[in-house]
Amino acid sequence: MGSFGSVYRGLLDQTQSIVAIKILDLTREGASKSFITECGALKRIRHRNLVKVLTACSGFDFNGNDFKALVYEFMSNGSLDEWLHPSASQYTKRSKLSLLDRVNITIDVACALDYLHHQCESPMVHCDIKPNNVLLDDEKNGHVGDFGLAMFLQEATHKLLVDQSCSIGLKGSFGYVAPEGDVYSFGVLILEMFTGKRPTNDMFENGLDLHYFAKAALGHRVEKAIDPILLQEIEELEKRQTVTSEGKNKSWFSTLECLVSIIEIGVTCSSKSPRERMDISDVLTKLQGIKKKLPELVVVA
């Protein structure tokens, strides 16, 4: 279930291909506009880290009512949200996202946004970056989907919007939305991926939010903010490496340094002031550099 309809798993008769079918609930206000917006966006963009649309359907159902649907390439590993916050049944069936998985997915989303902001023929902002809209394929590669709120940028306003220095109006999902493009939402996404906490967590109240929670941890002990699943993975390194005189192995410290760098990116991108945020191209370069610094043991694992 989504804001404007439901997504189903389907099968194409002729090719027996598994597909994802998004059927719009046209009784919901904004659903028709969302369909038109998404069609307009998807026909102009193509990138390995964007969900591929196969076709669009617009007509009438068996009862003569308006019917609109979009057919996408099926993403077998579901959404990033399902991996970060599995239900009780999913938790027992599914393996956990490793540190390397999360770094790779973060880079995938950054690649997609860099393409949308700077490289496609008609630059655009997605306007709804969140874990539910990041889908994973067989290899857990990240693909950004759901362009129902996307906005194309006129050349005159392109640099202003992408540089986060003017407003395009409030769009998106609570906890991730900012009035200045995608970088804020991407920063929140990074923090959620590496702390394991949603921006809507009950602990965030009285002025405390995910941004300030992570920023405060950087000033003290960042381990307190890291997802316990990741900490457990890092601690496994201690059992395989030579311990230093300080009681921790070199791989542990190196990995922790990489995590600090990633959290710093998330904090900067989710800054309240648009001018303090990074351009997505710079974010992508930094993330790729961090991945290269990850200890060999983590990368191999």
Short mmCIF file of the C-alpha atoms (twelve columns), coordinates in Angstrom:
data_MODEL
# 
_entry.id   MODEL 
# 
loop_
_atom_site.group_PDB 
_atom_site.id 
_atom_site.type_symbol 
_atom_site.label_atom_id 
_atom_site.label_alt_id 
_atom_site.label_comp_id 
_atom_site.label_asym_id 
_atom_site.label_seq_id 
_atom_site.Cartn_x 
_atom_site.Cartn_y 
_atom_site.Cartn_z 
_atom_site.pdbx_PDB_model_num 
ATOM 1   C CA . MET A 1   0.000   0.000   0.000   1 
ATOM 2   C CA . GLY A 2   1.208   3.476   -0.866  1 
ATOM 3   C CA . SER A 3   -0.033  7.045   -0.829  1 
ATOM 4   C CA . PHE A 4   -1.907  6.736   -4.116  1 
ATOM 5   C CA . GLY A 5   -2.541  3.023   -4.560  1 
ATOM 6   C CA . SER A 6   -1.169  -0.501  -4.176  1 
ATOM 7   C CA . VAL A 7   1.681   -2.479  -5.720  1 
ATOM 8   C CA . TYR A 8   1.147   -6.110  -6.691  1 
ATOM 9   C CA . ARG A 9   3.411   -8.905  -7.853  1 
ATOM 10  C CA . GLY A 10  2.275   -10.099 -11.280 1 
ATOM 11  C CA . LEU A 11  3.164   -12.441 -14.124 1 
ATOM 12  C CA . LEU A 12  3.209   -11.572 -17.827 1 
ATOM 13  C CA . ASP A 13  1.501   -14.352 -19.774 1 
ATOM 14  C CA . GLN A 14  3.633   -14.189 -22.918 1 
ATOM 15  C CA . THR A 15  7.086   -14.168 -21.339 1 
ATOM 16  C CA . GLN A 16  6.275   -15.542 -17.874 1 
ATOM 17  C CA . SER A 17  8.248   -12.602 -16.498 1 
ATOM 18  C CA . ILE A 18  7.575   -11.542 -12.905 1 
ATOM 19  C CA . VAL A 19  6.708   -7.858  -12.679 1 
ATOM 20  C CA . ALA A 20  5.574   -5.295  -10.121 1 
ATOM 21  C CA . ILE A 21  2.268   -3.587  -10.925 1 
ATOM 22  C CA . LYS A 22  1.332   -0.313  -9.290  1 
ATOM 23  C CA . ILE A 23  -2.428  0.235   -9.516  1 
ATOM 24  C CA . LEU A 24  -3.558  3.769   -8.717  1 
ATOM 25  C CA . ASP A 25  -6.514  4.306   -6.401  1 
ATOM 26  C CA . LEU A 26  -8.152  7.086   -8.397  1 
ATOM 27  C CA . THR A 27  -10.568 7.875   -5.566  1 
ATOM 28  C CA . ARG A 28  -7.621  9.391   -3.673  1 
ATOM 29  C CA . GLU A 29  -6.942  13.057  -4.256  1 
ATOM 30  C CA . GLY A 30  -3.765  13.521  -6.268  1 
ATOM 31  C CA . ALA A 31  -3.598  9.951   -7.612  1 
ATOM 32  C CA . SER A 32  -4.264  10.907  -11.244 1 
ATOM 33  C CA . LYS A 33  -1.748  13.735  -11.064 1 
ATOM 34  C CA . SER A 34  0.799   11.376  -9.527  1 
ATOM 35  C CA . PHE A 35  0.296   8.923   -12.417 1 
ATOM 36  C CA . ILE A 36  0.826   11.646  -15.027 1 
ATOM 37  C CA . THR A 37  3.874   12.966  -13.170 1 
ATOM 38  C CA . GLU A 38  5.457   9.535   -12.915 1 
ATOM 39  C CA . CYS A 39  4.821   8.733   -16.578 1 
ATOM 40  C CA . GLY A 40  6.340   12.067  -17.560 1 
ATOM 41  C CA . ALA A 41  9.401   11.396  -15.451 1 
ATOM 42  C CA . LEU A 42  10.001  7.768   -16.341 1 
ATOM 43  C CA . LYS A 43  9.812   8.262   -20.113 1 
ATOM 44  C CA . ARG A 44  12.776  10.642  -19.954 1 
ATOM 45  C CA . ILE A 45  15.157  8.870   -17.591 1 
ATOM 46  C CA . ARG A 46  17.189  5.657   -17.703 1 
ATOM 47  C CA . HIS A 47  19.861  4.624   -15.218 1 
ATOM 48  C CA . ARG A 48  21.032  1.358   -13.674 1 
ATOM 49  C CA . ASN A 49  20.037  2.582   -10.195 1 
ATOM 50  C CA . LEU A 50  16.500  3.638   -11.124 1 
ATOM 51  C CA . VAL A 51  13.605  1.170   -11.148 1 
ATOM 52  C CA . LYS A 52  12.838  0.344   -14.769 1 
ATOM 53  C CA . VAL A 53  9.269   0.920   -15.979 1 
ATOM 54  C CA . LEU A 54  8.059   -1.580  -18.600 1 
ATOM 55  C CA . THR A 55  4.754   -0.026  -19.590 1 
ATOM 56  C CA . ALA A 56  1.875   2.162   -18.447 1 
ATOM 57  C CA . CYS A 57  -1.842  1.361   -18.624 1 
ATOM 58  C CA . SER A 58  -4.596  3.972   -18.825 1 
ATOM 59  C CA . GLY A 59  -8.168  2.998   -19.629 1 
ATOM 60  C CA . PHE A 60  -11.218 1.470   -17.949 1 
ATOM 61  C CA . ASP A 61  -11.737 -1.538  -15.705 1 
ATOM 62  C CA . PHE A 62  -14.443 -4.203  -16.053 1 
ATOM 63  C CA . ASN A 63  -16.945 -1.909  -14.373 1 
ATOM 64  C CA . GLY A 64  -16.259 0.998   -16.683 1 
ATOM 65  C CA . ASN A 65  -14.314 2.970   -14.076 1 
ATOM 66  C CA . ASP A 66  -11.091 4.802   -14.845 1 
ATOM 67  C CA . PHE A 67  -8.082  2.524   -14.491 1 
ATOM 68  C CA . LYS A 68  -4.439  3.554   -14.382 1 
ATOM 69  C CA . ALA A 69  -1.421  1.368   -13.630 1 
ATOM 70  C CA . LEU A 70  2.334   1.215   -14.066 1 
ATOM 71  C CA . VAL A 71  4.282   -1.997  -14.686 1 
ATOM 72  C CA . TYR A 72  7.847   -2.162  -13.364 1 
ATOM 73  C CA . GLU A 73  10.739  -4.560  -13.414 1 
ATOM 74  C CA . PHE A 74  10.368  -6.765  -10.336 1 
ATOM 75  C CA . MET A 75  12.840  -6.228  -7.495  1 
ATOM 76  C CA . SER A 76  13.182  -9.610  -5.780  1 
ATOM 77  C CA . ASN A 77  14.637  -8.326  -2.499  1 
ATOM 78  C CA . GLY A 78  11.880  -5.848  -1.812  1 
ATOM 79  C CA . SER A 79  12.383  -2.440  -0.259  1 
ATOM 80  C CA . LEU A 80  15.246  -1.162  1.850   1 
ATOM 81  C CA . ASP A 81  12.716  -0.405  4.578   1 
ATOM 82  C CA . GLU A 82  11.865  -4.118  4.885   1 
ATOM 83  C CA . TRP A 83  15.541  -4.922  5.464   1 
ATOM 84  C CA . LEU A 84  16.179  -2.128  7.952   1 
ATOM 85  C CA . HIS A 85  12.963  -2.677  9.918   1 
ATOM 86  C CA . PRO A 86  11.793  -6.264  9.293   1 
ATOM 87  C CA . SER A 87  8.546   -7.542  10.694  1 
ATOM 88  C CA . ALA A 88  8.651   -10.509 13.061  1 
ATOM 89  C CA . SER A 89  8.126   -12.985 10.195  1 
ATOM 90  C CA . GLN A 90  10.706  -11.300 7.950   1 
ATOM 91  C CA . TYR A 91  13.269  -11.150 10.759  1 
ATOM 92  C CA . THR A 92  13.464  -14.916 11.034  1 
ATOM 93  C CA . LYS A 93  13.597  -15.545 7.273   1 
ATOM 94  C CA . ARG A 94  15.943  -12.851 6.089   1 
ATOM 95  C CA . SER A 95  19.650  -12.269 6.578   1 
ATOM 96  C CA . LYS A 96  20.732  -8.852  7.833   1 
ATOM 97  C CA . LEU A 97  22.223  -6.056  5.757   1 
ATOM 98  C CA . SER A 98  25.979  -6.053  6.305   1 
ATOM 99  C CA . LEU A 99  28.120  -2.933  6.523   1 
ATOM 100 C CA . LEU A 100 29.284  -3.469  2.934   1 
ATOM 101 C CA . ASP A 101 25.677  -3.950  1.755   1 
ATOM 102 C CA . ARG A 102 24.689  -0.634  3.320   1 
ATOM 103 C CA . VAL A 103 27.668  1.238   1.917   1 
ATOM 104 C CA . ASN A 104 26.932  -0.147  -1.557  1 
ATOM 105 C CA . ILE A 105 23.238  0.755   -1.368  1 
ATOM 106 C CA . THR A 106 24.090  4.258   -0.166  1 
ATOM 107 C CA . ILE A 107 26.392  4.672   -3.173  1 
ATOM 108 C CA . ASP A 108 23.683  3.297   -5.492  1 
ATOM 109 C CA . VAL A 109 21.161  5.886   -4.276  1 
ATOM 110 C CA . ALA A 110 23.753  8.664   -4.546  1 
ATOM 111 C CA . CYS A 111 24.488  7.564   -8.134  1 
ATOM 112 C CA . ALA A 112 20.791  7.722   -8.971  1 
ATOM 113 C CA . LEU A 113 20.399  11.199  -7.468  1 
ATOM 114 C CA . ASP A 114 23.561  12.470  -9.150  1 
ATOM 115 C CA . TYR A 115 22.109  11.301  -12.458 1 
ATOM 116 C CA . LEU A 116 18.741  12.964  -11.801 1 
ATOM 117 C CA . HIS A 117 20.276  16.245  -10.632 1 
ATOM 118 C CA . HIS A 118 23.138  16.619  -13.065 1 
ATOM 119 C CA . GLN A 119 23.242  14.120  -15.908 1 
ATOM 120 C CA . CYS A 120 19.813  13.357  -17.367 1 
ATOM 121 C CA . GLU A 121 18.492  15.386  -20.307 1 
ATOM 122 C CA . SER A 122 15.865  17.115  -18.161 1 
ATOM 123 C CA . PRO A 123 17.255  17.472  -14.608 1 
ATOM 124 C CA . MET A 124 14.787  16.691  -11.837 1 
ATOM 125 C CA . VAL A 125 14.357  16.270  -8.104  1 
ATOM 126 C CA . HIS A 126 12.756  13.078  -6.836  1 
ATOM 127 C CA . CYS A 127 11.081  14.725  -3.798  1 
ATOM 128 C CA . ASP A 128 10.413  11.489  -1.872  1 
ATOM 129 C CA . ILE A 129 13.683  9.733   -1.008  1 
ATOM 130 C CA . LYS A 130 13.073  7.218   1.801   1 
ATOM 131 C CA . PRO A 131 13.739  3.502   2.454   1 
ATOM 132 C CA . ASN A 132 10.355  2.442   1.060   1 
ATOM 133 C CA . ASN A 133 11.298  3.967   -2.294  1 
ATOM 134 C CA . VAL A 134 14.669  2.208   -2.534  1 
ATOM 135 C CA . LEU A 135 14.221  -1.296  -3.964  1 
ATOM 136 C CA . LEU A 136 16.801  -4.081  -4.032  1 
ATOM 137 C CA . ASP A 137 17.413  -6.584  -6.825  1 
ATOM 138 C CA . ASP A 138 18.825  -10.125 -6.620  1 
ATOM 139 C CA . GLU A 139 22.297  -8.801  -5.781  1 
ATOM 140 C CA . LYS A 140 20.977  -6.187  -3.315  1 
ATOM 141 C CA . ASN A 141 21.802  -3.372  -5.696  1 
ATOM 142 C CA . GLY A 142 19.748  -0.289  -4.851  1 
ATOM 143 C CA . HIS A 143 17.190  1.159   -7.287  1 
ATOM 144 C CA . VAL A 144 15.278  4.375   -6.639  1 
ATOM 145 C CA . GLY A 145 11.569  4.154   -7.503  1 
ATOM 146 C CA . ASP A 146 8.248   6.000   -7.171  1 
ATOM 147 C CA . PHE A 147 8.483   9.215   -9.161  1 
ATOM 148 C CA . GLY A 148 4.934   10.332  -8.404  1 
ATOM 149 C CA . LEU A 149 6.156   13.531  -6.732  1 
ATOM 150 C CA . ALA A 150 9.139   14.226  -9.010  1 
ATOM 151 C CA . MET A 151 9.673   17.668  -10.463 1 
ATOM 152 C CA . PHE A 152 11.561  18.646  -13.614 1 
ATOM 153 C CA . LEU A 153 13.797  21.674  -13.256 1 
ATOM 154 C CA . GLN A 154 13.905  24.506  -15.707 1 
ATOM 155 C CA . GLU A 155 17.461  25.441  -16.674 1 
ATOM 156 C CA . ALA A 156 17.146  28.817  -14.970 1 
ATOM 157 C CA . THR A 157 16.345  27.263  -11.597 1 
ATOM 158 C CA . HIS A 158 18.359  24.062  -11.955 1 
ATOM 159 C CA . LYS A 159 21.506  25.213  -10.142 1 
ATOM 160 C CA . LEU A 160 19.569  26.887  -7.334  1 
ATOM 161 C CA . LEU A 161 17.475  23.834  -6.562  1 
ATOM 162 C CA . VAL A 162 20.229  21.270  -6.778  1 
ATOM 163 C CA . ASP A 163 22.500  23.476  -4.676  1 
ATOM 164 C CA . GLN A 164 19.800  23.508  -2.015  1 
ATOM 165 C CA . SER A 165 19.411  27.299  -1.938  1 
ATOM 166 C CA . CYS A 166 15.775  27.850  -2.829  1 
ATOM 167 C CA . SER A 167 12.408  26.262  -2.127  1 
ATOM 168 C CA . ILE A 168 10.341  23.978  -4.348  1 
ATOM 169 C CA . GLY A 169 7.521   23.668  -1.829  1 
ATOM 170 C CA . LEU A 170 6.918   20.942  0.723   1 
ATOM 171 C CA . LYS A 171 6.648   17.494  -0.840  1 
ATOM 172 C CA . GLY A 172 7.492   14.008  0.339   1 
ATOM 173 C CA . SER A 173 7.064   11.892  3.460   1 
ATOM 174 C CA . PHE A 174 7.035   12.970  7.100   1 
ATOM 175 C CA . GLY A 175 10.467  12.690  8.659   1 
ATOM 176 C CA . TYR A 176 12.274  12.883  5.318   1 
ATOM 177 C CA . VAL A 177 10.761  15.934  3.647   1 
ATOM 178 C CA . ALA A 178 12.607  19.203  3.147   1 
ATOM 179 C CA . PRO A 179 11.565  22.154  0.996   1 
ATOM 180 C CA . GLU A 180 14.878  22.217  -0.854  1 
ATOM 181 C CA . GLY A 181 15.348  19.154  -3.019  1 
ATOM 182 C CA . ASP A 182 16.628  15.660  -2.274  1 
ATOM 183 C CA . VAL A 183 19.878  16.102  -0.346  1 
ATOM 184 C CA . TYR A 184 18.188  16.555  3.048   1 
ATOM 185 C CA . SER A 185 16.111  13.401  2.546   1 
ATOM 186 C CA . PHE A 186 19.198  11.502  1.432   1 
ATOM 187 C CA . GLY A 187 21.020  12.621  4.581   1 
ATOM 188 C CA . VAL A 188 18.183  11.296  6.732   1 
ATOM 189 C CA . LEU A 189 18.263  8.051   4.720   1 
ATOM 190 C CA . ILE A 190 21.994  7.633   5.441   1 
ATOM 191 C CA . LEU A 191 21.483  8.198   9.159   1 
ATOM 192 C CA . GLU A 192 18.597  5.724   9.248   1 
ATOM 193 C CA . MET A 193 20.645  3.084   7.422   1 
ATOM 194 C CA . PHE A 194 23.582  3.270   9.813   1 
ATOM 195 C CA . THR A 195 21.812  3.956   13.120  1 
ATOM 196 C CA . GLY A 196 18.887  1.615   12.465  1 
ATOM 197 C CA . LYS A 197 16.469  4.287   13.732  1 
ATOM 198 C CA . ARG A 198 13.594  5.788   11.788  1 
ATOM 199 C CA . PRO A 199 13.328  9.594   11.865  1 
ATOM 200 C CA . THR A 200 9.857   9.038   13.333  1 
ATOM 201 C CA . ASN A 201 11.163  6.967   16.271  1 
ATOM 202 C CA . ASP A 202 9.332   7.672   19.533  1 
ATOM 203 C CA . MET A 203 12.601  8.726   21.160  1 
ATOM 204 C CA . PHE A 204 12.719  11.833  18.981  1 
ATOM 205 C CA . GLU A 205 10.757  14.521  20.766  1 
ATOM 206 C CA . ASN A 206 11.243  17.868  22.533  1 
ATOM 207 C CA . GLY A 207 13.593  19.139  19.842  1 
ATOM 208 C CA . LEU A 208 15.619  15.939  19.480  1 
ATOM 209 C CA . ASP A 209 15.597  14.392  16.008  1 
ATOM 210 C CA . LEU A 210 17.694  11.878  14.093  1 
ATOM 211 C CA . HIS A 211 20.041  14.605  12.842  1 
ATOM 212 C CA . TYR A 212 20.855  15.956  16.315  1 
ATOM 213 C CA . PHE A 213 21.024  12.449  17.787  1 
ATOM 214 C CA . ALA A 214 23.728  11.462  15.281  1 
ATOM 215 C CA . LYS A 215 25.519  14.814  15.541  1 
ATOM 216 C CA . ALA A 216 25.724  14.506  19.331  1 
ATOM 217 C CA . ALA A 217 27.145  10.981  19.010  1 
ATOM 218 C CA . LEU A 218 29.930  12.262  16.752  1 
ATOM 219 C CA . GLY A 219 31.048  14.538  19.559  1 
ATOM 220 C CA . HIS A 220 31.261  11.741  22.122  1 
ATOM 221 C CA . ARG A 221 31.124  8.031   21.237  1 
ATOM 222 C CA . VAL A 222 29.743  7.337   17.796  1 
ATOM 223 C CA . GLU A 223 29.321  3.652   18.707  1 
ATOM 224 C CA . LYS A 224 26.306  4.613   20.794  1 
ATOM 225 C CA . ALA A 225 24.487  5.742   17.632  1 
ATOM 226 C CA . ILE A 226 25.445  2.870   15.326  1 
ATOM 227 C CA . ASP A 227 22.969  0.101   14.543  1 
ATOM 228 C CA . PRO A 228 23.744  -2.768  16.986  1 
ATOM 229 C CA . ILE A 229 23.677  -5.187  14.046  1 
ATOM 230 C CA . LEU A 230 26.632  -3.355  12.507  1 
ATOM 231 C CA . LEU A 231 28.485  -3.184  15.815  1 
ATOM 232 C CA . GLN A 232 28.113  -6.933  16.182  1 
ATOM 233 C CA . GLU A 233 29.573  -7.392  12.702  1 
ATOM 234 C CA . ILE A 234 32.518  -5.103  13.499  1 
ATOM 235 C CA . GLU A 235 33.187  -6.896  16.776  1 
ATOM 236 C CA . GLU A 236 33.517  -10.137 14.848  1 
ATOM 237 C CA . LEU A 237 36.639  -8.585  13.329  1 
ATOM 238 C CA . GLU A 238 38.256  -8.612  16.760  1 
ATOM 239 C CA . LYS A 239 38.129  -12.394 16.800  1 
ATOM 240 C CA . ARG A 240 39.993  -12.658 13.507  1 
ATOM 241 C CA . GLN A 241 42.664  -9.972  13.733  1 
ATOM 242 C CA . THR A 242 45.712  -9.259  15.862  1 
ATOM 243 C CA . VAL A 243 44.780  -7.172  18.887  1 
ATOM 244 C CA . THR A 244 46.643  -3.893  19.418  1 
ATOM 245 C CA . SER A 245 48.029  -2.691  22.728  1 
ATOM 246 C CA . GLU A 246 44.807  -0.744  23.204  1 
ATOM 247 C CA . GLY A 247 42.777  -3.909  23.207  1 
ATOM 248 C CA . LYS A 248 41.152  -3.458  19.816  1 
ATOM 249 C CA . ASN A 249 42.359  -4.647  16.427  1 
ATOM 250 C CA . LYS A 250 43.328  -2.393  13.537  1 
ATOM 251 C CA . SER A 251 40.383  -3.515  11.414  1 
ATOM 252 C CA . TRP A 252 37.951  -2.502  14.155  1 
ATOM 253 C CA . PHE A 253 39.401  1.011   14.350  1 
ATOM 254 C CA . SER A 254 39.577  1.371   10.574  1 
ATOM 255 C CA . THR A 255 35.982  0.281   10.172  1 
ATOM 256 C CA . LEU A 256 34.842  2.607   12.933  1 
ATOM 257 C CA . GLU A 257 36.602  5.509   11.204  1 
ATOM 258 C CA . CYS A 258 34.671  4.719   8.012   1 
ATOM 259 C CA . LEU A 259 31.411  4.704   9.965   1 
ATOM 260 C CA . VAL A 260 32.256  8.068   11.510  1 
ATOM 261 C CA . SER A 261 32.848  9.485   8.014   1 
ATOM 262 C CA . ILE A 262 29.521  8.143   6.787   1 
ATOM 263 C CA . ILE A 263 27.617  9.538   9.776   1 
ATOM 264 C CA . GLU A 264 29.325  12.907  9.198   1 
ATOM 265 C CA . ILE A 265 28.025  12.913  5.618   1 
ATOM 266 C CA . GLY A 266 24.518  12.093  6.825   1 
ATOM 267 C CA . VAL A 267 24.642  14.875  9.422   1 
ATOM 268 C CA . THR A 268 25.918  17.438  6.901   1 
ATOM 269 C CA . CYS A 269 23.343  16.504  4.272   1 
ATOM 270 C CA . SER A 270 20.491  16.691  6.807   1 
ATOM 271 C CA . SER A 271 21.527  20.106  8.117   1 
ATOM 272 C CA . LYS A 272 18.636  22.461  8.759   1 
ATOM 273 C CA . SER A 273 20.335  25.174  6.713   1 
ATOM 274 C CA . PRO A 274 20.260  24.332  2.988   1 
ATOM 275 C CA . ARG A 275 23.562  26.130  2.418   1 
ATOM 276 C CA . GLU A 276 25.368  23.751  4.782   1 
ATOM 277 C CA . ARG A 277 24.408  20.665  2.791   1 
ATOM 278 C CA . MET A 278 26.648  18.991  0.229   1 
ATOM 279 C CA . ASP A 279 26.090  18.662  -3.477  1 
ATOM 280 C CA . ILE A 280 25.158  15.086  -4.325  1 
ATOM 281 C CA . SER A 281 28.183  14.762  -6.661  1 
ATOM 282 C CA . ASP A 282 30.512  15.551  -3.750  1 
ATOM 283 C CA . VAL A 283 28.600  13.087  -1.552  1 
ATOM 284 C CA . LEU A 284 29.048  10.342  -4.137  1 
ATOM 285 C CA . THR A 285 32.797  10.990  -4.405  1 
ATOM 286 C CA . LYS A 286 33.218  10.859  -0.620  1 
ATOM 287 C CA . LEU A 287 31.191  7.649   -0.275  1 
ATOM 288 C CA . GLN A 288 33.217  5.929   -2.989  1 
ATOM 289 C CA . GLY A 289 36.398  6.991   -1.190  1 
ATOM 290 C CA . ILE A 290 35.101  5.612   2.111   1 
ATOM 291 C CA . LYS A 291 34.328  2.263   0.507   1 
ATOM 292 C CA . LYS A 292 37.913  1.995   -0.720  1 
ATOM 293 C CA . LYS A 293 39.142  2.508   2.849   1 
ATOM 294 C CA . LEU A 294 37.024  -0.263  4.342   1 
ATOM 295 C CA . PRO A 295 39.216  -3.033  5.738   1 
ATOM 296 C CA . GLU A 296 39.783  -5.848  3.263   1 
ATOM 297 C CA . LEU A 297 38.165  -8.316  5.653   1 
ATOM 298 C CA . VAL A 298 34.887  -6.375  5.621   1 
ATOM 299 C CA . VAL A 299 34.911  -6.036  1.820   1 
ATOM 300 C CA . VAL A 300 35.577  -9.744  1.300   1 
ATOM 301 C CA . ALA A 301 32.867  -10.689 3.795   1 
# 
